[in-house]
Amino acid sequence: MSTFDRNWRELQLETLVDLSLTLGGVRSEEELVEELLQRAVGTLDAGSGFVATQHPGGQEAVVRAVGLPPSLEAVRALFSPNLLEELAAGRVVRARRDAEDPPFELIAAPIRWEQRPLGMVVLGDKETRAGRTPFTEPDARFLLALASMVGTAVATSRRVAAIERDRQRLVEENRALRDVARSEGFVGESPPIREMLELVRRVAPTGANVMLRGESGVGKERVAHLLHRSSDRAAGPFVPLNCAALPESLLESELFGIEEGVATGVQRRHGKIELADGGTLFLDEVGDLTPALQAKLLRVVQEREFERLGGRERIPVDLRLITATNRDLEAMVERGDFRRDLYYRLRVVVVQVPSLRDRRSDIPLLARHFLEVYGDRFGRPGLSLSAAALDELLRYPFPGNVRELENVVQAAVALVQGGEIGPEDLGLEGLGGAEVADGSLDTLAEIERRHVERVLRAVGGNRQEAARVLGIDRSTLYRKLQRFASYGAERNNGPK
């Protein structure tokens, strides 16, 4: 054996040993692909190289190339049609391009794990001091060894990523379940609720995208959860996200996830879309998405794939999308504030969730339900509502809908002195519930305005605290205050 051959074999052995040490820890799939490309090209003196991993369905996962097209389909076309079958059998495949000027040789080795194909590594144009030379059989064995080692590491990386996704899914599902006051359906027997539940029953098994419409506090997330539990995705995750609760910069990473190294100290994090794979993604206040995020969401709906923030990997996803809003999306579409194509893809089926004003006959059932829930939670079982307190609840307009009723009863359970809740324990005195009787929208708006102002005064003008007391989020409170100001201006400028 010549000195050159001995040195060359020592280099290959050192490369394999060094790579095995490098792969000792868990690394991302992107890092593994980069490592394989650099090691293979550098050790075998190749003028070009290509590495691609694939998802189980055959779609590209991670692709890196130097001197060759960065496309799995384009590189396949350089070989014979039976390339994939040969690689699946664990064989190294060669191809010559004699028609090219100058001619060159390609060699491909499979990236596999437990006989399952995970991708391929391709090298071309082996160069020496004497010029281009064919890849030898030892070259082929060395390349196959490199690919096999990386294949095991890729499989490990995917298993770890799947475990992390499952962990984050459990966290999200537990958080969602804590936020849902009741895990089984809706409390109510009014005609509007029965009609809504019948529509939910019919659409839940279809898998169609659903848009929930209704005022804040009517229980749109509960309807979304009910749609999920009644579908064939019930065993999968239910992942909610309020689009109005975060600024655009945070919302994008929360929705799509983020790659490691995008900024100093940033670690990879899976977004809500990825966590919802196999289940349901619920986007509340979808009308608050910016045009840029609307475009990215449209790609998810159309192509069923996405990219993490700062990443280049196209990640396939299988999810059902349920959206909710209390905004006039139709007017936003006409103004150009919401994409028309996205709007029609989200509102395949529309479910209108009725306000509490439209189902007042359900108030006694809801009040007693919340009384039981919070009586048990606060260690005060057996509490009851007086007839006068129930009458007070029936007369009050509840601008915050079911969420406000829940908060009123919760506060009463926590603060009542005896075993019976009276009108004075509800904190609704002086709000003029009887004024609702004529059904005037102006009267309802005025009552709502006075109630919101009363709560703001009670909390010293703290809008975040006022929103909590009212049972709405801060952005909804801000929109209400803007509407009140506009309503007041119209009344002041109207006919005298």
C-alpha positions as CSV (number, residue, x, y, z in Angstrom):
1,M,0.0,0.0,0.0
2,S,1.4,3.4,-1.0
3,T,1.9,6.2,1.5
4,F,-0.8,8.2,-0.3
5,D,-3.3,5.3,0.1
6,R,-2.4,4.9,3.8
7,N,-2.8,8.6,4.5
8,W,-6.1,8.7,2.6
9,R,-7.5,5.7,4.6
10,E,-6.3,7.3,7.9
11,L,-8.2,10.5,6.9
12,Q,-11.4,8.5,6.3
13,L,-11.1,6.7,9.6
14,E,-10.4,9.9,11.5
15,T,-13.4,11.5,9.8
16,L,-15.7,8.6,10.8
17,V,-14.5,8.6,14.4
18,D,-14.8,12.4,14.6
19,L,-18.3,12.3,13.1
20,S,-19.4,9.7,15.6
21,L,-18.2,11.9,18.5
22,T,-19.9,14.9,16.9
23,L,-23.2,13.0,16.6
24,G,-23.1,11.9,20.3
25,G,-25.6,14.6,21.3
26,V,-29.0,15.4,19.8
27,R,-28.7,17.9,17.0
28,S,-31.3,19.4,14.7
29,E,-31.9,17.9,11.3
30,E,-30.6,21.0,9.6
31,E,-27.3,20.7,11.4
32,L,-27.0,17.1,10.5
33,V,-27.5,17.7,6.8
34,E,-25.0,20.5,6.8
35,E,-22.5,18.3,8.6
36,L,-22.9,15.4,6.2
37,L,-22.5,17.7,3.2
38,Q,-19.3,19.3,4.5
39,R,-17.7,16.0,5.6
40,A,-18.5,14.1,2.4
41,V,-17.4,16.9,0.0
42,G,-14.3,17.7,2.0
43,T,-13.1,14.2,2.6
44,L,-13.7,12.8,-0.9
45,D,-12.5,15.9,-2.7
46,A,-15.8,16.4,-4.5
47,G,-16.4,19.4,-6.6
48,S,-20.1,19.4,-5.9
49,G,-22.5,17.9,-3.4
50,F,-26.1,17.5,-2.5
51,V,-27.9,16.2,0.7
52,A,-31.7,16.0,1.2
53,T,-33.8,14.4,3.8
54,Q,-37.4,13.5,3.3
55,H,-40.7,13.3,5.3
56,P,-42.4,9.9,5.4
57,G,-44.7,11.0,2.6
58,G,-41.7,11.7,0.3
59,Q,-41.8,15.6,0.5
60,E,-38.5,17.4,0.9
61,A,-37.6,18.1,4.6
62,V,-34.1,19.7,4.6
63,V,-32.1,20.3,1.4
64,R,-28.5,21.6,1.1
65,A,-26.4,21.8,-2.0
66,V,-23.1,23.1,-3.4
67,G,-22.5,23.0,-7.2
68,L,-25.7,21.0,-7.8
69,P,-29.4,22.2,-8.0
70,P,-31.0,22.6,-4.5
71,S,-33.9,20.5,-5.6
72,L,-34.6,16.9,-4.9
73,E,-36.5,16.5,-8.2
74,A,-33.7,18.1,-10.2
75,V,-31.0,15.9,-8.8
76,R,-33.1,12.8,-9.3
77,A,-33.3,13.6,-13.0
78,L,-29.5,13.3,-13.3
79,F,-29.8,9.6,-12.5
80,S,-31.6,6.6,-14.0
81,P,-35.4,6.3,-13.3
82,N,-34.8,3.4,-10.8
83,L,-32.7,5.6,-8.5
84,L,-35.1,5.5,-5.5
85,E,-35.5,1.7,-5.7
86,E,-31.7,1.2,-5.7
87,L,-31.3,3.6,-2.8
88,A,-34.2,2.0,-0.9
89,A,-32.3,-1.3,-1.2
90,G,-29.2,0.2,0.5
91,R,-27.1,0.4,-2.7
92,V,-24.8,3.1,-3.9
93,V,-25.8,4.4,-7.3
94,R,-23.5,6.0,-10.0
95,A,-24.3,8.1,-13.0
96,R,-22.1,9.6,-15.8
97,R,-23.0,12.7,-17.7
98,D,-20.9,12.2,-20.8
99,A,-23.0,14.7,-22.8
100,E,-21.8,17.5,-20.5
101,D,-18.7,19.5,-21.3
102,P,-16.6,18.4,-19.6
103,P,-18.1,15.0,-18.6
104,F,-18.6,14.3,-14.9
105,E,-19.5,11.4,-12.6
106,L,-22.1,11.4,-9.8
107,I,-22.4,9.0,-6.9
108,A,-25.4,8.7,-4.6
109,A,-25.8,6.9,-1.3
110,P,-29.0,6.4,0.8
111,I,-29.6,8.0,4.2
112,R,-31.5,5.2,6.0
113,W,-32.6,4.1,9.4
114,E,-33.9,0.6,10.2
115,Q,-34.2,-0.1,6.4
116,R,-36.4,3.0,6.0
117,P,-35.3,5.7,3.5
118,L,-34.8,9.1,5.1
119,G,-33.0,10.8,2.1
120,M,-29.9,10.8,0.0
121,V,-26.4,12.2,-0.3
122,V,-24.9,12.9,-3.8
123,L,-21.4,13.8,-4.8
124,G,-20.0,14.8,-8.1
125,D,-16.7,15.8,-9.9
126,K,-14.0,14.1,-7.8
127,E,-10.9,16.1,-8.3
128,T,-7.2,15.2,-7.7
129,R,-4.0,17.0,-8.6
130,A,-4.1,15.1,-11.9
131,G,-7.6,16.3,-12.7
132,R,-11.0,14.6,-12.5
133,T,-11.1,10.9,-11.6
134,P,-13.8,8.4,-11.0
135,F,-15.1,7.6,-7.4
136,T,-13.6,4.3,-6.3
137,E,-15.3,1.5,-4.4
138,P,-13.6,2.5,-1.1
139,D,-15.1,6.0,-1.8
140,A,-18.5,4.4,-2.2
141,R,-18.2,2.4,1.0
142,F,-17.0,5.5,2.9
143,L,-19.9,7.6,1.7
144,L,-22.4,4.9,2.6
145,A,-20.9,4.7,6.1
146,L,-21.2,8.5,6.5
147,A,-24.8,8.5,5.3
148,S,-25.7,5.5,7.7
149,M,-24.3,7.3,10.7
150,V,-26.2,10.5,9.9
151,G,-29.4,8.5,9.2
152,T,-29.4,7.2,12.7
153,A,-28.8,10.7,14.1
154,V,-31.7,12.1,11.9
155,A,-34.1,9.5,13.2
156,T,-33.1,10.3,16.8
157,S,-33.5,14.0,16.1
158,R,-37.0,13.4,14.8
159,R,-38.0,11.3,17.8
160,V,-36.8,14.0,20.2
161,A,-38.7,16.7,18.2
162,A,-41.8,14.5,18.3
163,I,-41.5,14.1,22.1
164,E,-41.1,17.8,22.5
165,R,-44.1,18.5,20.4
166,D,-46.2,16.1,22.4
167,R,-45.0,17.7,25.6
168,Q,-45.9,21.2,24.4
169,R,-49.2,19.9,23.1
170,L,-50.1,18.6,26.6
171,V,-49.2,21.9,28.1
172,E,-51.4,23.7,25.6
173,E,-54.3,21.3,26.1
174,N,-54.1,21.5,29.9
175,R,-54.1,25.3,29.6
176,A,-57.1,25.2,27.3
177,L,-59.0,22.8,29.5
178,R,-58.5,25.1,32.5
179,D,-59.9,28.0,30.6
180,V,-63.0,26.1,29.6
181,A,-65.6,26.3,32.4
182,R,-67.4,23.2,31.4
183,S,-65.9,20.3,29.4
184,E,-69.2,18.9,28.2
185,G,-71.3,21.0,25.8
186,F,-73.3,24.0,26.6
187,V,-75.8,24.8,29.3
188,G,-79.0,26.0,27.7
189,E,-82.3,24.9,26.2
190,S,-83.4,28.1,24.4
191,P,-84.2,27.8,20.6
192,P,-81.1,29.8,19.5
193,I,-78.8,27.4,21.4
194,R,-80.6,24.3,20.1
195,E,-80.2,25.6,16.6
196,M,-76.6,26.3,17.0
197,L,-75.8,23.0,18.6
198,E,-77.6,21.2,15.8
199,L,-75.4,23.0,13.3
200,V,-72.3,22.0,15.3
201,R,-73.5,18.4,15.4
202,R,-73.8,18.4,11.6
203,V,-70.5,20.1,10.7
204,A,-68.2,18.7,13.4
205,P,-67.5,15.3,11.6
206,T,-66.9,16.9,8.2
207,G,-63.5,18.5,8.8
208,A,-64.6,21.7,7.1
209,N,-63.1,25.0,8.3
210,V,-65.5,26.8,10.6
211,M,-65.9,30.5,11.4
212,L,-67.6,31.4,14.6
213,R,-69.4,34.7,14.7
214,G,-70.6,36.4,17.8
215,E,-70.0,39.1,20.5
216,S,-67.3,38.9,23.0
217,G,-68.1,36.7,25.9
218,V,-70.7,34.5,24.2
219,G,-68.5,31.4,24.5
220,K,-66.9,31.0,21.0
221,E,-64.0,29.0,22.4
222,R,-66.3,26.6,24.0
223,V,-68.1,26.1,20.7
224,A,-64.7,25.5,19.1
225,H,-63.8,23.0,21.8
226,L,-67.1,21.2,21.2
227,L,-66.5,21.1,17.5
228,H,-63.1,19.5,18.2
229,R,-64.5,16.9,20.7
230,S,-67.2,15.9,18.3
231,S,-64.9,15.4,15.3
232,D,-62.7,12.5,14.2
233,R,-59.7,14.6,15.5
234,A,-60.9,14.4,19.1
235,A,-57.9,12.3,20.1
236,G,-55.6,15.0,18.7
237,P,-54.6,18.3,20.2
238,F,-56.9,21.4,20.6
239,V,-54.7,24.4,20.4
240,P,-56.2,27.9,20.9
241,L,-54.6,31.3,20.2
242,N,-56.1,34.8,20.7
243,C,-54.8,36.9,17.8
244,A,-55.7,40.1,19.6
245,A,-53.8,39.4,22.7
246,L,-50.2,39.7,21.3
247,P,-48.4,42.3,19.1
248,E,-47.5,41.3,15.6
249,S,-43.9,40.5,16.3
250,L,-44.8,38.0,19.1
251,L,-47.9,36.7,17.4
252,E,-45.9,35.6,14.3
253,S,-43.4,33.5,16.4
254,E,-46.3,32.2,18.6
255,L,-48.2,31.1,15.5
256,F,-45.4,29.7,13.2
257,G,-42.7,28.9,15.8
258,I,-39.1,30.2,15.6
259,E,-35.8,28.6,14.6
260,E,-32.8,28.5,17.0
261,G,-30.2,31.3,16.5
262,V,-32.6,33.8,14.9
263,A,-31.4,36.2,17.6
264,T,-28.9,35.9,20.4
265,G,-30.1,33.4,23.0
266,V,-33.2,32.3,21.0
267,Q,-33.9,28.6,21.1
268,R,-36.1,26.7,18.7
269,R,-39.7,26.8,19.7
270,H,-42.7,25.1,18.0
271,G,-45.6,27.4,17.1
272,K,-49.3,26.8,17.6
273,I,-49.7,25.5,14.0
274,E,-47.1,22.8,14.5
275,L,-48.5,21.9,17.9
276,A,-52.0,21.5,16.3
277,D,-50.8,18.9,13.8
278,G,-53.3,16.1,13.8
279,G,-55.9,18.1,15.7
280,T,-57.6,21.5,15.7
281,L,-56.2,25.0,15.7
282,F,-58.6,27.7,17.0
283,L,-57.7,31.3,16.1
284,D,-59.8,33.7,18.1
285,E,-60.1,37.4,16.9
286,V,-58.8,36.4,13.5
287,G,-59.8,39.8,12.2
288,D,-56.9,41.3,14.1
289,L,-54.3,39.6,12.0
290,T,-52.1,42.0,10.0
291,P,-51.9,41.7,6.2
292,A,-48.5,40.0,6.4
293,L,-49.8,37.3,8.8
294,Q,-52.9,36.9,6.7
295,A,-50.8,36.0,3.7
296,K,-48.8,33.5,5.7
297,L,-52.0,31.9,7.1
298,L,-53.4,31.7,3.6
299,R,-50.4,29.5,2.6
300,V,-51.1,27.2,5.5
301,V,-54.8,26.9,4.5
302,Q,-53.9,26.3,0.8
303,E,-50.7,24.3,0.8
304,R,-50.9,22.7,4.3
305,E,-47.3,23.7,5.0
306,F,-45.4,26.5,6.7
307,E,-42.0,27.7,7.7
308,R,-40.8,28.6,11.2
309,L,-39.7,32.2,11.7
310,G,-36.1,32.5,10.5
311,G,-36.2,29.0,8.9
312,R,-36.1,27.6,5.4
313,E,-37.6,24.2,6.0
314,R,-41.1,23.7,4.6
315,I,-43.0,21.7,7.2
316,P,-46.2,19.9,6.2
317,V,-49.1,20.1,8.7
318,D,-52.5,18.4,9.0
319,L,-55.0,20.4,11.0
320,R,-58.5,21.6,11.1
321,L,-58.9,25.4,11.4
322,I,-61.6,27.0,13.4
323,T,-61.6,30.8,13.6
324,A,-63.7,33.3,15.5
325,T,-64.3,37.0,15.4
326,N,-66.8,39.7,16.6
327,R,-65.7,42.1,13.8
328,D,-67.4,42.9,10.6
329,L,-65.1,40.9,8.3
330,E,-67.3,41.6,5.2
331,A,-66.7,45.4,5.7
332,M,-63.0,44.8,6.2
333,V,-62.8,42.8,3.0
334,E,-64.5,45.6,1.1
335,R,-62.1,48.1,2.6
336,G,-59.1,45.9,1.8
337,D,-58.2,45.3,5.4
338,F,-58.8,41.6,5.2
339,R,-57.8,39.3,2.3
340,R,-60.8,38.2,0.3
341,D,-59.2,34.8,-0.7
342,L,-58.4,34.1,3.0
343,Y,-61.9,35.2,4.1
344,Y,-63.7,32.7,1.8
345,R,-61.3,29.8,2.8
346,L,-62.0,30.4,6.5
347,R,-65.8,30.8,6.3
348,V,-66.6,27.5,4.7
349,V,-69.2,27.0,7.4
350,V,-70.4,29.9,9.6
351,V,-71.8,29.2,13.1
352,Q,-73.5,32.2,14.8
353,V,-73.1,32.0,18.6
354,P,-76.1,33.9,20.1
355,S,-75.7,36.6,22.7
356,L,-77.1,36.2,26.1
357,R,-79.7,38.8,25.3
358,D,-81.0,36.5,22.6
359,R,-81.2,33.5,25.0
360,R,-82.4,35.1,28.2
361,S,-84.5,32.1,29.1
362,D,-81.1,30.3,29.7
363,I,-80.0,32.7,32.4
364,P,-81.5,30.7,35.3
365,L,-79.8,27.5,34.1
366,L,-76.5,29.2,33.5
367,A,-76.6,31.0,36.9
368,R,-77.3,27.8,38.8
369,H,-74.6,26.0,36.9
370,F,-72.0,28.7,37.8
371,L,-73.3,28.7,41.3
372,E,-72.6,25.0,41.6
373,V,-69.2,25.2,39.9
374,Y,-67.8,28.0,42.0
375,G,-69.5,26.8,45.2
376,D,-67.5,23.6,44.9
377,R,-64.4,25.4,43.9
378,F,-64.5,27.8,46.8
379,G,-65.5,25.3,49.3
380,R,-69.0,26.8,49.7
381,P,-71.4,24.1,48.4
382,G,-75.2,24.4,48.9
383,L,-75.5,28.1,48.1
384,S,-78.7,29.3,46.5
385,L,-80.1,32.3,44.5
386,S,-83.0,34.2,46.0
387,A,-86.0,35.0,43.7
388,A,-85.1,38.7,43.8
389,A,-81.5,38.0,42.8
390,L,-82.7,35.8,39.9
391,D,-85.1,38.6,38.8
392,E,-82.2,41.1,38.9
393,L,-80.2,38.8,36.6
394,L,-83.1,38.4,34.2
395,R,-83.5,42.2,33.9
396,Y,-79.8,43.0,33.5
397,P,-78.7,43.3,29.8
398,F,-75.2,41.6,30.2
399,P,-73.2,43.4,27.6
400,G,-70.3,41.0,28.5
401,N,-72.6,38.0,27.8
402,V,-72.1,34.6,29.4
403,R,-68.6,35.5,30.5
404,E,-69.9,38.5,32.5
405,L,-72.7,36.4,34.0
406,E,-70.1,33.9,35.1
407,N,-67.9,36.6,36.7
408,V,-70.9,38.1,38.5
409,V,-71.9,34.8,40.0
410,Q,-68.3,33.9,40.8
411,A,-67.9,37.2,42.7
412,A,-71.2,36.7,44.6
413,V,-70.2,33.2,45.7
414,A,-66.8,34.5,47.0
415,L,-68.3,37.4,48.9
416,V,-71.8,36.4,50.1
417,Q,-72.1,36.3,53.9
418,G,-74.9,33.7,54.3
419,G,-76.2,30.7,52.4
420,E,-78.4,32.7,49.9
421,I,-77.3,35.2,47.3
422,G,-79.5,38.3,47.2
423,P,-79.6,41.2,44.7
424,E,-77.3,43.2,46.9
425,D,-74.6,40.5,46.4
426,L,-74.6,40.7,42.6
427,G,-73.3,44.3,42.3
428,L,-75.8,45.2,39.6
429,E,-77.9,47.7,41.5
430,G,-78.7,51.0,39.9
431,L,-78.0,49.8,36.3
432,G,-81.6,50.2,35.2
433,G,-82.2,46.7,34.0
434,A,-85.9,47.5,33.3
435,E,-84.8,49.9,30.6
436,V,-84.0,46.9,28.4
437,A,-87.7,46.0,28.1
438,D,-88.3,48.1,24.9
439,G,-85.5,46.3,23.1
440,S,-84.1,49.6,21.8
441,L,-80.5,49.3,20.6
442,D,-79.8,52.8,21.7
443,T,-81.0,52.0,25.2
444,L,-78.8,48.9,25.3
445,A,-75.8,50.8,24.1
446,E,-76.4,53.5,26.7
447,I,-76.8,50.9,29.5
448,E,-73.6,49.2,28.4
449,R,-71.7,52.5,28.3
450,R,-72.8,53.4,31.8
451,H,-71.9,50.0,33.1
452,V,-68.4,50.1,31.6
453,E,-67.8,53.6,32.9
454,R,-69.0,52.5,36.4
455,V,-66.5,49.6,36.4
456,L,-63.7,51.9,35.2
457,R,-64.4,54.4,38.0
458,A,-64.5,51.5,40.5
459,V,-61.0,50.3,39.5
460,G,-59.5,53.8,39.3
461,G,-59.4,53.9,35.5
462,N,-57.2,50.8,35.2
463,R,-58.3,49.3,31.9
464,Q,-56.7,45.9,32.4
465,E,-58.5,45.4,35.7
466,A,-61.7,46.8,34.2
467,A,-61.5,44.3,31.4
468,R,-61.0,41.4,33.9
469,V,-64.0,42.5,35.9
470,L,-66.2,42.8,32.7
471,G,-65.0,39.4,31.5
472,I,-63.5,40.7,28.2
473,D,-60.0,41.2,27.0
474,R,-58.3,44.6,26.9
475,S,-58.5,45.0,23.2
476,T,-62.2,44.4,23.2
477,L,-62.6,47.0,26.0
478,Y,-60.6,49.5,23.9
479,R,-62.9,49.0,20.9
480,K,-66.0,49.4,23.1
481,L,-64.7,52.7,24.4
482,Q,-64.0,53.9,20.9
483,R,-67.6,52.9,19.9
484,F,-69.0,54.7,22.9
485,A,-67.1,57.9,21.9
486,S,-68.4,57.6,18.4
487,Y,-71.9,57.0,19.6
488,G,-71.7,60.0,21.9
489,A,-70.5,62.2,19.1
490,E,-73.4,61.1,16.9
491,R,-75.9,61.9,19.6
492,N,-74.4,65.3,20.3
493,N,-74.3,66.2,16.5
494,G,-77.8,64.8,15.8
495,P,-81.1,66.7,15.4
496,K,-81.9,69.0,18.2
